[in-house]
């Protein structure tokens, strides 16, 4: 089963990026091409007949499988970046963090109004960044087709936060 393969590959890094946090490091997955293919196959199977016109990957680990997923679906990939990283005309969204704010941006020509955008990231924690990404996509005229994640940390309640945006939330491995 893909969930167990993912959990076996992921390594826990204690006290990163700060004391008390156990970081779920997905980089060992990237050393296993067969597992990477399995992850993409699982996402494709879960998406079923969901209408997806564009995949938006959230910086930076959302790029890892987001681009490959878009290619498998035969649709464009667009990056959702931290402020100041995109060179062309962009639209931004400022959102609240536990202590302070953060900003994400997308190019203004990332997709056409009315297109269905799948938001992809490697890990769902509190849901703050993907909520901001979904708001940005909606402000730009897009429709959130759903969310896909390799891993979710259920105890942080991210699913509950993003469920009002779309009930289509695909997670391959839950903690």
N, C-alpha and C positions, 0 to 999 in steps of 0.2 A: 504494500500500500504506500502511496506517495507521501502521505503525512509522516509515516514512520521513517521513511528514507530521508526526508527533510530534517526531522528531529535528530536523527543519527548523525547527519552531516554537520549541523549547526553546532558551533562551540559557544559556551558561555564564557564571557569575560567579566569577572567580578570587578566592581568599583570603577567601571568605565561608562561614561566619561567623567563620572564623579562618584564619590563614596556612596555606597548603598544601592547603586544601580547594577543590575546584572545585564550586560549587553549581549544580545543575540547576534552573533557574528555569522553572517551568511556566506562569507567568502569561501569557506571550504566547499560549498555547493558548486562554485564556479570551476573547481578543479575536476569535476566529474561530468563530462559531456553527456553521458547517458542519463544522469539525473536531471541535468538541465533540459534535455529533450523530454523527459518524463513530466517535468513541471509544465512545460509548454503544452504537451498533449493533455494534461489534466485541466489546464485553463481552457483550452479549446473545447473539451468535453463539457465542462461546467457552463460555459457561455451558451452552448446549444444554439438556439435560433435568435438569440438576443441581437438586436440591430446595433451594430457598432460601425460607425463611419470613420472614427479617429481614435487612436489610443494616446492618452496624455500621461507621460511618465513623470513622477515627482522626483525632483533632485534629491540625491543623486543616485541612490540605489534603485529607484524606480526606473532608471534608464536601462538597467541590466537585463531585465526580462521584458520590459515594456516595448523596446524596439523589436525584439525577436517576436513577441506576441503580435505586434502590428504587422510584421512581415508575414507571419503565418496566416493572419486574417486577410492579408492583401489590402490593408488600409494604411494611411499615413500615420506617422508617429510625430508627436509634438512634445517638446520638453517644457516642463514647468520648473522654472529656475528661481534661485535666490536673486534678490535685487542686484542689478548691476552686471549680470552675466550675459545678457542677451544683447546683440549688437544692433538689431533693427528696431523699428517702432514697436513699442510694447505697452501693454496694459498691466497695471499692478494691483495687488490686493494686500493690504496691511491687516494682520490678524494678531490676536492676543495670545501670548504665551503665559506660562505660570508666572514669570517675572519679566515683564516687558512686552515687546512686540517683535514681529518678524514680517518680512515682505516677500511675496512671490510674484513672478512676472511671467507673461506669455507674449509672444509676438502677436501683433494685431491681426496678422493674416494666417494664424495657426489653423483655422478651420472656418467654414462658412456658417452663417446663422442657420439654425435648424438642424445642424448635423448632430448625431448622437456620439458622445464622447465617453469612452471608457477611461476611468481614472485608475492608474496602476501605481502601486508602490510596493516595496519589498515587505514592509511591516506596518501593521495597524496597531498603534498604541492608543493614544487619547483621541485620535481622529481630527485634531486641530488643523494640521496642514492640508489634509484632503478635503476638509470642510471648506477651507479657504480656497483651495483649487476649484471646488465645485461652484462656489459663489462666483469666482472669477469667470469660469466657463459660462455660467448662466448670464452674467452681466454682458458677456460678449455674444450672447444669442444662441449658445449651444444648449443641448439637452444632455443631462448626465445619464448615460446609458447604464451605469453601475460602477462598482468598485472591485478591483481584484488585488489580492495580496498573497504573497508567499506564506507569511506568518501573521498571526494575530495574538496579541497579549490580552486575553479576555478580561483579566482582572482590572484593566485600565478603562473598560467600558467604551471603547471607540466605536464598536458596532452600534450601540444605542445612540451615540451622537450623530452618526451618519445615516442611520436608518430612515429618518424623515426625508432625507434628500433622495434616496433610492433604496428600495428593499432588495435590490440585486447586489449582494455583497458576497463575493467569492473569496474564500480563504482555503489554502491548501493544508496548513498545519496550525492548530490552535494550542496555545499555552494557557 
